[in-house]
Structure formats: C-alpha cells, structure tokens
Amino acid sequence: MTVPRLTAVDFRRPAVEGRTRPLVVLGPSLGTAAQPLWQRTADRLADDLDLIAWDLPGHGTSAPHVEPLTIAELAAGVLELMDRTLPATGNGAAPVGYAGVSVGGATGLQLLLAAPDRFSAAAIICSGAKIGDPAAWRERAETVRASGTPVMVTGSAQRWFAPGFLAREAPTATALLSSLQHADRFSYARVCEVLAGFDVRDRLGEIAVPVLAVAGAADEVAPIGLAREIADHVRDGRAVELPGVAHLAPAEDPDATAALLRDLFLGPAPAGAGQHATAAGADDE
C-alpha cells in the first residue's frame, strides 16, 4: 500500500478556557484546495467547532503523489494525518466528525467503512457511493496528464458553480479556479483514477455512523439521487438538497452548509434560530 502524505489546513481558533469544541475533519473536492473551498463555512463554525481540513495530493499544500492510488490508500492517508496532526484522536480517544465534498465525501464513506470507531457522524457533500463513469474519469486523467490542469478550468467553472455565482462571488470563485490551475497534473490524474475505481454501493448497509448526505439542486456531477441512495442504504441517514447550489456547497452557500453541520455535530438548534431554520427548510426527507 502506498499511502500519500497529506497536509492539514488548520481552521481552529484559540481555545477558550473552560470550553471544549468538538473536532471535525474536512475533506476537499477534486481540483480544489481546502482553504478556498472551506474558508467561508469555517468562518461561520469556528466558534463552535474545531475544524481541520486536508488537501488532496498535489493540491493546495500537499505534496504531489504520482504513483497509483486507491480510495483505501487515500483514506489511510487521512487517518495518518489525523494521528500525526491530532494525536488525541487515536488510541481509543473520542471519535470526531467528518465532512467531505465530492472525492472528499467518497473518502468519508471509505473512512466509515475502514475505521468506523474513529468517527461520530459524517456529512457526505455533493458526492456519492459511485460518482460518474469510470471510463470518463480515466479519459480525464489522460487528458490532464498530457495537457495539465489549466485545460480543466473552463469546464470546472461550469460544473462547480450554480448560475450567477461567478459574478456574485468572484473572489471565492477565482481562488477555487486558481487552485485547480496550480494543482499538480499527475496527482490530479491519480485522483481521477481513484474515482474511476470507487464504488461502495454494495457496502453502504455496513455503515452505522449517522450520515447526512447533502446535494446541490444544480449539481450535475452528484445530483440529489446520489445523496438519497446513501441516505436510504446506510443504517442512519438522511438527505438534504440545497437550492441554488451546484458542486461546491461549502463555498457556494456557507450559511446553509454551516447550519447543517452545526446541527449534525452539535445537535438541533433551539426553535426560532433563523440561520438553522433556513438550512432545515432544504431537508429532502
């Protein structure tokens, strides 16, 4: 097994005396660095949760990984990062929360299968138990190996963001597309191959950890049907669809994403809490 060495992106704020925040690990989407993907949501949650994200190989701050890679090896890299960066999460310590987008969500499902005792609950965001067509992922891998990640920028801008987002939130969109443009081409291709080989649909029934599956109403990559499939087949799941969101929910709608994660990891907000009510209104149960 070739386990990639992943780098953490720390969103934690200084500790407050006498108060402990639950820990949540955040996973990225293919082509994105964790910081621009999660920063807006993290800003809304950092007073209540300790948040640490990870970058994919060759993305953001993580070193390139050009050798063949599987979802099991990627998940093992996340566990190794947790043990290295957060030693208190191992050796029988209290489990932590997990939230991941797209391939970060797929990695979350693998983590729940491989190390269920390490996690208290998980949000699988804009993702699925199988995403896309294996042949298309392999074709994309070869294209990017040959031409580099800039060739993906135009198509990703169309897939990642719901109509109007690019104009409305230009700095966030630009930062995300820049992280794609600067990702290592060979590492990106290996992650495409991870997705080509990923299919845990027949294992969802093994997952007993509570799972929230979130989809964007405008997401053509991982539509609500994939979220419902997860929610219907894990032992304790529910699906939520967010209006006006495509494939990168934490960046596109940080208010709704933060409300859902706060509810999942901290429990329902008191009745009348306006921000939570907005997110709960998107529940697709």
Backbone bond lengths (Angstrom), bond angles and torsions (degrees), N, CA, C in turn:
res aa  C-N    CA-C-N  psi(-1)  N-CA   C-N-CA  omega(-1)  CA-C   N-CA-C  phi
1 M - - - 1.467 - - 1.521 109.78 -
2 T 1.324 116.36 130.47 1.458 122.31 176.74 1.522 108.64 -104.89
3 V 1.315 116.37 102.54 1.462 121.40 -175.92 1.522 109.36 -92.03
4 P 1.347 118.40 121.67 1.464 119.61 178.92 1.521 111.69 -70.40
5 R 1.307 116.13 146.55 1.465 120.25 175.73 1.523 107.89 -91.99
6 L 1.306 116.15 109.82 1.462 122.69 -176.05 1.526 110.41 -96.47
7 T 1.323 115.34 155.70 1.459 121.49 -179.59 1.523 110.08 -110.30
8 A 1.321 115.60 140.95 1.462 121.45 -179.94 1.523 110.92 -88.45
9 V 1.330 115.19 147.17 1.462 123.49 171.68 1.520 105.82 -116.82
10 D 1.313 116.17 113.62 1.464 121.53 -168.70 1.526 110.52 -95.89
11 F 1.335 116.13 114.16 1.462 121.48 177.37 1.534 112.04 -100.23
12 R 1.324 117.76 6.37 1.464 119.83 -175.47 1.526 112.11 -67.77
13 R 1.314 115.45 144.63 1.455 122.05 173.65 1.523 108.94 -99.49
14 P 1.336 117.40 162.57 1.471 119.44 -179.64 1.526 111.71 -54.55
15 A 1.322 114.37 144.01 1.462 120.32 -178.95 1.526 110.36 -64.44
16 V 1.312 115.06 146.83 1.459 122.10 174.94 1.522 107.53 -104.71
17 E 1.325 116.56 127.23 1.462 120.41 -176.13 1.529 111.00 -57.47
18 G 1.308 115.28 131.14 1.457 120.72 177.44 1.513 114.28 82.22
19 R 1.344 117.33 5.07 1.463 119.86 -178.17 1.520 109.99 -131.15
20 T 1.308 116.55 132.88 1.459 121.97 177.87 1.522 109.72 -113.85
21 R 1.304 116.49 130.79 1.460 121.12 177.46 1.523 109.55 -100.23
22 P 1.327 118.56 135.92 1.463 120.08 173.15 1.528 110.59 -61.65
23 L 1.329 115.42 147.36 1.454 121.85 -178.92 1.519 110.51 -95.96
24 V 1.342 116.32 134.87 1.463 122.39 176.98 1.525 108.55 -131.39
25 V 1.335 116.31 131.80 1.454 123.36 176.49 1.529 108.18 -97.54
26 L 1.343 116.62 134.56 1.464 122.87 -174.53 1.523 110.43 -114.84
27 G 1.343 116.64 133.06 1.452 121.40 -179.34 1.519 112.69 -110.47
28 P 1.343 117.34 151.21 1.472 123.03 -173.94 1.520 113.55 -94.21
29 S 1.307 115.26 171.98 1.453 124.28 172.57 1.527 109.41 -100.46
30 L 1.315 116.79 153.45 1.465 121.47 177.63 1.531 109.87 -54.60
31 G 1.337 115.39 130.99 1.451 120.97 177.59 1.513 114.90 88.30
32 T 1.322 118.04 -8.11 1.461 120.36 -177.79 1.519 111.16 -110.04
33 A 1.317 115.81 149.01 1.456 121.74 165.25 1.524 108.15 -87.25
34 A 1.319 116.21 148.82 1.458 120.20 -175.01 1.521 112.58 -64.27
35 Q 1.328 117.13 -35.96 1.464 118.73 -174.53 1.526 112.65 -62.28
36 P 1.354 120.73 -54.06 1.462 117.70 179.21 1.521 113.45 -69.10
37 L 1.335 118.10 -27.02 1.458 120.14 178.91 1.525 111.47 -69.66
38 W 1.317 118.00 -42.02 1.463 121.85 -169.90 1.524 115.06 -106.62
39 Q 1.342 119.08 -10.44 1.460 120.06 -171.29 1.527 112.81 -56.94
40 R 1.326 118.15 -46.06 1.467 120.54 -174.82 1.529 111.18 -65.99
41 T 1.312 117.73 -39.09 1.465 120.34 176.54 1.524 110.24 -70.77
42 A 1.329 117.20 -41.59 1.463 120.62 179.90 1.524 111.46 -60.28
43 D 1.328 117.38 -38.34 1.461 120.40 178.69 1.532 111.44 -58.16
44 R 1.314 116.60 -32.75 1.469 121.15 -177.79 1.530 112.42 -83.97
45 L 1.330 117.81 -14.77 1.464 121.04 -174.73 1.527 113.95 -113.39
46 A 1.328 117.60 -13.30 1.454 120.33 -167.68 1.523 113.92 -65.46
47 D 1.329 118.79 -21.38 1.461 119.80 175.80 1.531 111.81 -74.59
48 D 1.333 116.91 -21.16 1.461 121.05 -174.01 1.524 113.59 -110.75
49 L 1.339 117.37 -24.85 1.456 121.87 -176.43 1.523 110.04 -132.90
50 D 1.330 116.56 146.02 1.450 121.50 169.46 1.525 107.63 -89.09
51 L 1.326 116.80 119.02 1.455 122.56 -171.03 1.524 110.56 -117.06
52 I 1.325 115.66 126.81 1.455 121.47 175.12 1.519 108.05 -132.69
53 A 1.326 116.70 123.25 1.457 122.44 179.99 1.525 110.17 -101.22
54 W 1.326 115.40 168.69 1.463 120.88 174.00 1.519 109.73 -130.58
55 D 1.328 114.53 148.07 1.458 121.15 178.13 1.526 110.27 -99.75
56 L 1.327 116.13 139.89 1.455 122.00 174.26 1.528 110.65 -61.75
57 P 1.341 117.31 156.56 1.469 119.15 175.16 1.529 111.27 -54.58
58 G 1.331 115.25 132.57 1.454 120.38 177.95 1.512 115.10 73.07
59 H 1.317 117.46 6.55 1.460 123.06 178.35 1.537 108.32 -116.41
60 G 1.330 116.18 147.66 1.462 118.89 176.06 1.518 111.13 55.52
61 T 1.335 115.59 -120.42 1.467 120.59 -175.88 1.522 113.73 -101.00
62 S 1.338 118.89 -1.65 1.466 121.04 -179.17 1.530 111.06 -81.34
63 A 1.315 115.29 144.81 1.461 121.04 179.52 1.531 110.95 -68.69
64 P 1.323 117.43 153.16 1.464 120.02 176.16 1.524 112.00 -60.87
65 H 1.327 114.37 154.55 1.464 121.88 175.67 1.523 106.34 -139.94
66 V 1.316 116.93 106.47 1.458 120.57 -171.99 1.526 112.73 -102.84
67 E 1.323 117.43 -4.94 1.460 120.35 178.64 1.527 109.64 -80.75
68 P 1.345 117.77 160.80 1.471 120.05 176.12 1.520 111.31 -53.33
69 L 1.345 116.19 146.55 1.455 121.87 -172.22 1.515 109.38 -141.01
70 T 1.327 116.27 142.65 1.459 122.00 176.21 1.521 109.25 -120.58
71 I 1.327 115.69 166.87 1.460 119.87 177.41 1.523 110.82 -63.92
72 A 1.326 117.31 -34.28 1.465 120.11 178.39 1.518 110.87 -64.68
73 E 1.336 116.98 -39.99 1.461 120.52 178.48 1.525 111.31 -69.78
74 L 1.330 117.26 -36.73 1.462 120.01 177.21 1.528 110.18 -64.96
75 A 1.333 116.91 -43.28 1.467 120.37 177.28 1.527 110.69 -63.95
76 A 1.316 117.46 -38.99 1.465 120.19 177.02 1.525 110.77 -62.56
77 G 1.338 116.91 -35.19 1.457 120.15 175.93 1.518 112.30 -64.03
78 V 1.346 116.77 -36.97 1.470 120.16 176.76 1.528 110.26 -65.76
79 L 1.329 117.21 -44.17 1.468 120.05 179.10 1.526 110.60 -63.42
80 E 1.333 117.21 -39.84 1.457 120.42 177.97 1.523 110.70 -64.07
81 L 1.331 117.08 -40.91 1.466 120.54 176.38 1.531 110.70 -61.50
82 M 1.338 116.84 -42.93 1.459 119.91 178.58 1.523 111.07 -60.53
83 D 1.315 116.68 -43.01 1.463 119.88 -179.17 1.524 111.51 -68.49
84 R 1.331 116.03 -34.59 1.466 120.59 -178.39 1.517 112.19 -77.87
85 T 1.325 116.03 -41.80 1.460 120.83 -174.51 1.518 112.40 -90.19
86 L 1.332 115.66 -32.80 1.460 122.06 -175.58 1.518 108.89 -130.64
87 P 1.333 118.01 71.49 1.457 119.33 -174.95 1.517 113.86 -58.44
88 A 1.334 117.28 -23.92 1.469 119.64 -179.42 1.518 112.46 -69.19
89 T 1.357 118.15 -11.07 1.465 119.26 -179.53 1.517 112.24 -84.98
90 G 1.317 118.55 -7.71 1.456 121.18 -178.70 1.518 112.03 -103.63
91 N 1.315 115.12 -176.25 1.462 122.09 173.22 1.513 113.61 55.03
92 G 1.316 115.86 46.29 1.457 119.58 174.65 1.509 115.02 82.37
93 A 1.332 118.47 7.29 1.465 120.98 178.16 1.524 109.83 -68.15
94 A 1.322 115.33 168.77 1.463 120.44 -179.63 1.526 110.06 -58.91
95 P 1.329 117.89 139.52 1.453 120.40 179.05 1.525 111.85 -66.18
96 V 1.334 116.06 160.90 1.463 122.29 -177.15 1.522 108.97 -117.09
97 G 1.326 116.07 166.34 1.452 121.05 174.18 1.520 110.98 -85.62
98 Y 1.324 115.12 162.38 1.465 120.33 178.26 1.516 108.60 -141.53
99 A 1.334 116.41 139.45 1.460 122.18 173.46 1.520 107.88 -141.91
100 G 1.333 117.53 125.91 1.448 120.27 -178.41 1.514 111.92 -139.94
101 V 1.334 115.45 149.57 1.460 122.70 -177.02 1.526 109.53 -108.38
102 S 1.326 117.49 132.70 1.456 123.74 174.11 1.526 110.40 55.15
103 V 1.343 119.29 -115.56 1.464 118.54 179.05 1.526 110.76 -64.46
104 G 1.341 117.54 -26.56 1.463 119.98 172.60 1.513 112.09 -66.58
105 G 1.341 117.01 -32.76 1.454 120.84 174.31 1.515 111.75 -72.20
106 A 1.342 117.18 -41.00 1.460 121.07 175.68 1.525 110.28 -59.55
107 T 1.323 116.26 -41.68 1.459 120.40 176.75 1.524 110.30 -63.15
108 G 1.339 116.68 -36.04 1.461 120.05 176.61 1.514 112.20 -60.69
109 L 1.330 117.52 -43.44 1.471 119.94 177.23 1.525 110.35 -61.65
110 Q 1.327 116.75 -41.33 1.464 119.61 178.48 1.526 111.00 -64.20
111 L 1.321 117.16 -39.01 1.465 120.65 177.27 1.523 111.34 -62.47
112 L 1.333 116.70 -40.42 1.462 119.73 179.73 1.523 111.44 -66.78
113 L 1.324 117.14 -28.41 1.467 121.18 176.33 1.521 111.67 -79.70
114 A 1.336 116.89 -38.36 1.460 120.86 -173.38 1.526 113.09 -86.21
115 A 1.337 116.83 -33.18 1.470 120.44 -174.45 1.521 110.35 -143.87
116 P 1.342 118.07 59.83 1.469 119.97 -173.92 1.526 113.63 -60.79
117 D 1.322 117.31 -28.35 1.465 119.75 -178.08 1.520 112.74 -70.95
118 R 1.332 117.02 -12.78 1.457 119.99 -178.20 1.526 112.44 -84.64
119 F 1.345 117.59 -10.30 1.465 119.99 -170.73 1.532 111.32 -129.43
120 S 1.338 114.49 140.64 1.468 121.36 -178.86 1.522 111.87 -91.50
121 A 1.327 117.83 -32.80 1.458 123.97 -179.18 1.520 106.93 -168.34
122 A 1.334 116.25 161.51 1.460 119.18 -178.38 1.516 110.89 -143.92
123 A 1.331 115.62 141.56 1.463 122.79 170.70 1.526 107.59 -107.86
124 I 1.325 115.93 119.41 1.463 122.23 179.03 1.527 106.17 -104.62
125 I 1.329 116.49 106.24 1.467 123.07 -164.98 1.533 110.60 -109.22
126 C 1.340 115.98 127.38 1.471 121.01 176.80 1.527 110.26 49.30
127 S 1.325 114.64 51.32 1.454 120.75 -172.15 1.515 109.48 -146.89
128 G 1.329 116.77 -168.11 1.445 120.77 179.65 1.509 110.50 -170.50
129 A 1.336 116.12 170.57 1.460 121.39 175.58 1.522 111.23 -76.26
130 K 1.305 117.57 -16.55 1.462 126.01 169.24 1.521 105.24 -150.27
131 I 1.328 117.33 129.72 1.460 121.06 -175.26 1.529 109.08 -120.78
132 G 1.295 116.69 117.37 1.451 120.29 173.65 1.516 114.37 72.33
133 D 1.328 114.51 -169.28 1.464 122.82 -175.45 1.528 109.74 -102.82
134 P 1.331 118.09 128.69 1.469 119.65 -178.13 1.525 113.30 -55.21
135 A 1.334 117.68 -41.65 1.465 119.53 -179.11 1.524 111.66 -63.44
136 A 1.341 116.57 -37.38 1.469 120.07 179.14 1.522 111.07 -66.60
137 W 1.335 117.19 -38.73 1.466 120.03 177.51 1.525 110.72 -64.54
138 R 1.329 117.12 -41.57 1.465 119.64 -179.79 1.526 110.73 -67.41
139 E 1.321 116.60 -37.37 1.463 120.05 176.71 1.528 110.52 -63.81
140 R 1.337 116.17 -42.23 1.466 118.94 178.00 1.523 110.74 -63.24
141 A 1.322 116.93 -40.38 1.464 120.12 178.59 1.523 111.08 -57.04
142 E 1.318 116.85 -45.15 1.463 119.90 -179.06 1.525 111.48 -68.36
143 T 1.324 116.93 -36.92 1.468 120.34 177.55 1.517 110.89 -61.61
144 V 1.322 116.87 -45.82 1.462 120.38 -177.04 1.523 110.97 -71.34
145 R 1.320 117.54 -36.74 1.464 118.75 174.67 1.531 111.30 -57.58
146 A 1.316 115.28 -40.66 1.458 119.69 -176.43 1.519 112.84 -78.49
147 S 1.323 117.77 -37.22 1.463 120.85 -168.58 1.517 114.66 -117.21
148 G 1.333 118.07 -10.24 1.455 120.38 -179.93 1.521 112.66 89.56
149 T 1.315 116.53 165.50 1.462 121.36 -177.37 1.527 114.11 -70.40
150 P 1.352 120.82 -24.68 1.473 117.64 177.71 1.523 113.65 -56.87
151 V 1.329 117.69 -24.94 1.459 119.93 179.74 1.528 111.94 -66.15
152 M 1.335 117.01 -16.31 1.459 121.48 -178.34 1.527 113.31 -92.97
153 V 1.321 118.39 -7.55 1.471 120.15 -169.46 1.523 112.16 -62.96
154 T 1.315 118.63 -47.98 1.465 120.41 -176.31 1.527 111.38 -63.19
155 G 1.326 117.06 -48.08 1.458 120.09 179.96 1.509 112.33 -64.92
156 S 1.335 117.22 -39.26 1.467 119.96 179.47 1.520 111.55 -66.17
157 A 1.321 117.79 -37.69 1.464 120.18 177.16 1.522 110.88 -59.19
158 Q 1.325 116.51 -35.37 1.471 120.03 178.76 1.520 111.84 -74.26
159 R 1.338 117.46 -36.69 1.464 121.12 -178.01 1.518 112.91 -80.58
160 W 1.318 116.80 -35.65 1.457 120.78 -171.07 1.519 113.69 -74.29
161 F 1.330 117.11 -36.35 1.464 120.43 -167.23 1.518 111.84 -118.01
162 A 1.324 115.82 139.47 1.465 120.91 173.53 1.529 109.32 -69.37
163 P 1.336 117.02 157.98 1.471 120.20 -179.68 1.529 112.07 -52.79
164 G 1.309 115.77 134.17 1.462 122.28 177.20 1.510 114.48 93.82
165 F 1.357 118.29 -16.84 1.463 119.12 -174.90 1.524 111.74 -67.32
166 L 1.324 117.49 -42.00 1.462 120.24 -178.08 1.524 111.55 -56.94
167 A 1.322 117.05 -42.51 1.458 120.39 179.84 1.523 111.70 -74.51
168 R 1.324 116.30 -36.50 1.470 121.27 -174.63 1.530 112.42 -76.01
169 E 1.328 116.55 -37.77 1.470 121.42 -174.79 1.527 109.19 -128.23
170 A 1.329 115.74 57.71 1.463 120.70 -174.33 1.533 113.46 -57.79
171 P 1.344 121.08 -42.24 1.466 118.94 -178.79 1.529 112.82 -61.91
172 T 1.335 117.49 -41.67 1.461 120.12 179.61 1.519 110.80 -67.01
173 A 1.333 117.02 -45.78 1.462 120.63 179.69 1.523 110.91 -62.11
174 T 1.327 117.06 -41.65 1.460 120.90 -179.48 1.521 111.24 -64.02
175 A 1.335 116.97 -41.25 1.469 120.38 179.16 1.523 111.20 -64.10
176 L 1.317 117.08 -40.01 1.457 120.51 179.38 1.525 111.12 -67.28
177 L 1.320 117.51 -45.19 1.462 120.15 179.52 1.527 111.73 -67.62
178 S 1.321 116.96 -31.14 1.456 120.38 175.10 1.525 111.01 -66.08
179 S 1.351 116.64 -39.07 1.469 119.10 178.43 1.519 110.87 -64.52
180 L 1.322 117.38 -33.78 1.463 121.00 174.55 1.524 110.60 -66.52
181 Q 1.315 116.53 -47.31 1.458 121.12 -177.21 1.523 111.89 -60.23
182 H 1.334 116.51 -31.51 1.466 120.64 -175.86 1.529 112.99 -98.59
183 A 1.328 118.62 1.72 1.457 120.51 177.15 1.526 110.26 -68.12
184 D 1.324 116.29 147.46 1.454 121.65 177.68 1.525 110.17 -66.68
185 R 1.322 116.51 126.11 1.464 120.71 -173.23 1.530 112.49 -62.31
186 F 1.321 117.12 -38.37 1.457 120.05 -176.08 1.531 111.39 -74.47
187 S 1.322 116.22 -35.78 1.463 119.92 175.96 1.525 110.51 -67.75
188 Y 1.337 116.45 -42.78 1.466 120.97 177.01 1.521 109.42 -57.17
189 A 1.323 116.92 -44.92 1.461 120.48 180.00 1.525 111.25 -61.79
190 R 1.317 117.13 -39.95 1.470 119.65 178.60 1.530 111.19 -64.09
191 V 1.318 117.42 -36.92 1.469 119.43 178.48 1.527 110.13 -69.64
192 C 1.331 117.91 -35.32 1.470 120.01 172.52 1.527 110.14 -56.88
193 E 1.323 116.50 -42.04 1.460 120.68 179.82 1.523 111.65 -68.82
194 V 1.325 117.12 -31.80 1.466 120.21 172.27 1.530 109.89 -57.96
195 L 1.333 116.36 -47.56 1.463 120.63 -179.49 1.524 111.60 -66.99
196 A 1.324 117.04 -33.69 1.468 119.91 177.51 1.525 111.12 -62.05
197 G 1.317 116.90 -34.27 1.463 120.59 -178.20 1.510 114.94 -95.72
198 F 1.333 117.15 3.93 1.467 120.11 -174.01 1.516 111.57 -92.51
199 D 1.320 116.79 123.82 1.470 122.59 175.32 1.514 108.24 -162.88
200 V 1.327 116.56 102.11 1.470 120.82 178.97 1.527 110.95 -115.09
201 R 1.329 116.71 24.16 1.467 119.20 -178.67 1.524 112.08 -57.43
202 D 1.319 117.06 -36.67 1.461 119.26 -177.55 1.524 113.08 -81.28
203 R 1.336 116.73 0.71 1.471 120.38 -179.77 1.529 113.07 -115.04
204 L 1.324 117.50 0.08 1.464 119.62 -176.47 1.523 111.94 -58.57
205 G 1.316 117.82 -34.37 1.456 120.92 -179.50 1.509 114.04 -63.89
206 E 1.344 118.00 -14.51 1.460 121.28 176.93 1.522 112.40 -77.94
207 I 1.330 117.14 -16.71 1.468 121.15 -172.56 1.523 109.78 -85.23
208 A 1.330 115.87 115.23 1.467 121.37 -179.22 1.526 112.03 -103.20
209 V 1.339 117.95 -16.74 1.465 121.34 178.15 1.530 108.98 -64.71
210 P 1.337 119.13 138.03 1.477 119.95 177.77 1.530 111.87 -56.51
211 V 1.339 115.84 133.51 1.454 121.42 -176.65 1.523 109.34 -127.81
212 L 1.330 115.97 129.72 1.458 123.30 169.74 1.516 107.56 -106.60
213 A 1.325 117.37 119.14 1.463 122.00 178.97 1.527 108.34 -103.31
214 V 1.328 116.97 120.08 1.465 123.19 -174.05 1.523 109.60 -114.10
215 A 1.329 116.45 132.10 1.460 121.75 177.04 1.519 109.76 -126.67
216 G 1.333 115.94 150.15 1.449 120.85 171.17 1.520 110.00 -90.72
217 A 1.313 116.74 137.69 1.469 120.28 -177.90 1.524 112.22 -62.93
218 A 1.344 117.70 -23.97 1.461 121.55 -179.62 1.524 112.47 -104.42
219 D 1.324 116.89 14.76 1.466 120.90 -177.20 1.522 110.20 -85.53
220 E 1.328 116.79 114.88 1.452 121.13 177.05 1.524 111.95 -90.33
221 V 1.324 117.44 -14.78 1.464 121.59 179.42 1.522 110.95 -79.87
222 A 1.324 116.37 -46.06 1.467 121.91 -178.13 1.530 108.69 -135.88
223 P 1.321 117.55 76.02 1.470 120.95 -176.47 1.522 112.36 -70.71
224 I 1.320 115.45 175.99 1.456 122.25 -173.43 1.525 112.18 -57.83
225 G 1.325 118.66 -28.62 1.461 120.00 178.31 1.515 113.04 -58.27
226 L 1.327 117.67 -35.89 1.460 120.58 178.10 1.521 111.25 -69.81
227 A 1.332 116.63 -37.90 1.463 120.06 176.70 1.523 110.88 -65.45
228 R 1.333 116.67 -42.73 1.463 119.91 178.89 1.526 111.26 -63.50
229 E 1.324 116.25 -37.80 1.464 119.89 178.99 1.526 110.60 -59.77
230 I 1.332 116.50 -43.96 1.466 119.98 177.01 1.513 110.64 -62.81
231 A 1.338 116.35 -51.14 1.463 120.94 -176.25 1.518 112.11 -60.76
232 D 1.323 116.94 -36.09 1.459 120.97 -176.85 1.522 113.02 -75.92
233 H 1.341 117.69 -22.21 1.462 118.82 -171.57 1.521 114.90 -112.04
234 V 1.337 119.12 -19.32 1.456 118.78 169.41 1.528 107.84 -74.24
235 R 1.314 116.49 166.45 1.470 119.46 -174.35 1.518 112.92 -75.58
236 D 1.342 117.12 -26.58 1.464 121.02 -177.48 1.518 107.78 -142.91
237 G 1.341 116.10 85.70 1.458 118.98 -174.66 1.512 113.35 -136.95
238 R 1.315 116.41 157.85 1.457 122.53 170.48 1.512 108.80 -147.13
239 A 1.330 116.15 155.46 1.463 122.24 -178.48 1.509 110.47 -116.66
240 V 1.315 115.66 143.96 1.457 123.17 179.22 1.530 108.00 -134.10
241 E 1.325 116.79 137.05 1.457 121.81 174.77 1.520 109.19 -113.64
242 L 1.333 116.53 131.34 1.458 121.65 -179.19 1.526 109.88 -102.54
243 P 1.321 118.61 121.70 1.471 120.79 177.97 1.518 111.23 -68.99
244 G 1.334 115.63 148.68 1.455 120.01 175.67 1.507 114.67 70.60
245 V 1.328 117.50 18.96 1.460 122.67 -177.50 1.519 108.44 -125.40
246 A 1.333 116.34 140.40 1.454 120.47 174.47 1.532 108.48 -104.28
247 H 1.353 118.35 -110.21 1.463 120.33 -167.14 1.530 114.83 -103.03
248 L 1.331 118.79 -8.36 1.469 120.06 -175.86 1.528 110.05 -125.47
249 A 1.312 115.98 66.63 1.467 121.79 -172.65 1.523 114.48 -53.20
250 P 1.347 121.39 -43.78 1.470 119.00 -177.83 1.519 113.77 -60.81
251 A 1.339 117.25 -29.89 1.464 120.57 177.69 1.515 111.85 -87.07
252 E 1.341 117.27 -35.88 1.460 121.01 -174.43 1.525 112.45 -78.02
253 D 1.331 117.08 -41.66 1.474 120.37 -179.10 1.520 108.96 -136.53
254 P 1.336 116.54 75.43 1.464 119.30 -177.38 1.521 113.74 -65.41
255 D 1.336 117.92 -29.73 1.466 119.23 179.18 1.530 110.89 -64.12
256 A 1.324 116.65 -50.68 1.469 120.01 -179.06 1.518 110.71 -66.88
257 T 1.339 117.45 -41.35 1.463 120.03 179.61 1.513 110.89 -62.93
258 A 1.329 117.38 -45.00 1.464 120.54 178.89 1.525 111.35 -62.34
259 A 1.323 117.35 -40.66 1.460 120.08 -179.92 1.521 110.79 -62.95
260 L 1.330 117.21 -42.36 1.455 120.54 179.35 1.525 111.38 -65.28
261 L 1.320 117.14 -42.24 1.462 119.67 -179.80 1.527 111.60 -69.65
262 R 1.311 116.57 -37.71 1.466 119.35 177.03 1.524 110.10 -61.53
263 D 1.310 116.43 -43.27 1.464 121.77 178.73 1.529 110.44 -62.92
264 L 1.337 117.13 -44.88 1.460 121.23 -177.28 1.517 112.12 -65.27
265 F 1.326 117.19 -44.93 1.456 120.75 -171.23 1.528 114.04 -94.72
266 L 1.330 117.60 -18.18 1.460 120.70 -178.48 1.520 113.38 -118.57
267 G 1.332 117.24 -11.42 1.459 120.54 -176.79 1.516 110.54 99.31
268 P 1.333 116.94 160.42 1.468 121.55 -177.41 1.520 112.19 -57.05
269 A 1.327 115.54 141.66 1.458 121.31 176.08 1.523 109.76 -73.15
270 P 1.334 117.85 157.00 1.471 120.28 176.44 1.520 111.22 -57.80
271 A 1.306 115.80 149.04 1.465 121.13 177.93 1.517 109.72 -55.74
272 G 1.331 115.74 136.46 1.454 120.52 178.39 1.505 114.27 94.66
273 A 1.367 117.14 -2.54 1.460 118.87 176.71 1.517 108.13 -74.10
274 G 1.320 117.59 111.80 1.453 121.89 -168.58 1.504 114.42 -61.08
275 Q 1.354 118.15 -44.61 1.445 120.11 -175.58 1.518 110.07 -64.44
276 H 1.344 116.89 -42.60 1.464 119.59 179.31 1.513 111.26 -65.11
277 A 1.303 116.78 -38.23 1.469 119.10 -178.51 1.523 111.43 -61.30
278 T 1.352 116.35 -35.31 1.455 119.02 178.65 1.519 111.76 -63.17
279 A 1.334 117.18 -44.02 1.451 120.29 -179.94 1.512 110.54 -69.55
280 A 1.321 117.96 -42.13 1.451 120.64 -178.01 1.517 111.12 -62.53
281 G 1.324 116.94 -28.61 1.448 119.52 178.76 1.511 113.78 -64.89
282 A 1.367 116.65 -15.24 1.453 120.34 179.26 1.520 112.26 -89.96
283 D 1.332 117.79 0.36 1.463 121.12 -176.02 1.518 109.43 -60.80
284 D 1.325 114.60 131.59 1.464 120.14 -175.60 1.511 111.99 -105.39
285 E 1.303 118.48 22.78 1.454 120.35 178.04 1.529 110.65 -72.85
